[in-house]
Amino acid sequence: MVDSYRPRDLKEALSIRAEHGSTPLAGGTDLMVRYQSWTGTLPLFTNSIMFVGHLKEMNFVKKEDDVLLIGGTATLTSVANHSDTPVVLKEAVLSIAAPALRNNATLTGNICNASPAGDSICALYALDAVIVIEKNGSSRELPITEFITGPGRTVLAADELVTAIKVPLKSSSVNDFTKVGTRRANALSKLSFTGVADYKNGRIDSIALTFGAVGPTVVRSVELEKKLKGLSGADIKSKISSILEDYSTVIVPIDDQRSSAEYRKKVALNLLEKYLKELSNHE
Amino acid sequence: MKEIKFILNGKEVSVEADPLKRLLDVLREDKKMTGVKEGCGEGECGACAVLKDGVLVNSCMIPLGATEGCEIITPEGIRETEKGKLIIDAFGDAGAVQCGFCTPGMMMATEALLTINNKPSEPEIREALSGNLCRCTGYDLIVKGVQIASERGKDLW
């Protein structure tokens, strides 16, 4: 049995983190399952727990200038329902589980859980999301690529709390999020793909391609994206096979209970090919 | 152990328990609300669905401490209401109930859906029920039940 805390506000929550390093529990949809025990008995948590889901200061989704600000306790449902949420993030969030879970689970929880198969993470990598981290007396911001360091691992220190996610709102005309799972609802990803890109004067001005559940963290290659910038739709069409070859060197999945390395790689490249074809038709 | 207060089916209640105890266990054991069922215990089957502050949630994934001050509604809280009776009759008329284990959760999902969308399309119904598993019916008759409830309940929701 472990202690639990219910802070009155964010300030007290940060003090509890500083003093006890308690695990923050917002929706509980990951933690309650990971530590579940027999019916009628307490979950077998190994660290003290701090409830944060009720903290109103972090319960918001709002647009400020060109950024969508998502509070630390904003649920997946509230992210999906916001009119300014980028389409790939909306689709990624709606691909997670089912309504009852999304009503309770938070976007921040999905990120801090840092599963390679976390569906929102694949989209957030493509959108250049920034994680806002606070502790008593100071705060810092990190790109999501630096926040997540491995499967289930982040740089969050024991006295810190993720209080918001910043999603830059950029123009993007060719958008795709696709999740491959065993069924549509309540399935963890075998793999997922996100593509966002924008043309300016017939040339690719910005592009981000990310792959979930095919590596220890979401796969994104800024170097390979650089090679695509400035290309026209016709250029893309003529280079599809060499682009796929490039990406086949960075997509190195593993076998696990949900899928095989071979299947993941093949399907990831198929999804990329489908996206590139769509992209080439869209100048 | 801690005393935690919340509103259960319209009445303020107080529970003396570890705040990390699952809401599902509190409802079934402490409050004898056995309309809430445990299927999978990991958020996949929806048999334990309740409404928390008006939205559908799985009570197996919610610790008691997270419900302090919240309004919780179980199947017991809707079955005697006009809407609840209408859903029950609609499910009965559609033949949406076989073994019945998933039915309370299906009813809660139906209530939650019709509250935000009283004229759902078939795909919207299937999406709303997507977190509730039924191993008997093949779902078509449950979808039919929701459609009947939506037609009959025109002005209720």
Interface residues (C-beta under 8 A of the other chain):
Chain A: M1 V2 S4 R6 L25 G27 G28 T29 M32 V33 Q36 T39 G40 L42 P43 F45 I49 F51 G53 H54 T77 A97 A98 P99 A100 L101 N103 N104 R184 A185 N186
Chain B: D18 P19 L20 K21 R22 D25 E29 E38 G41 E42 G43 E44 G46 A49 K52 V55 L56 V57 N58 C60 M61 I62 P63 G65 A66 E68 G69 A109 A112 E127 A128 S130 G131 N132
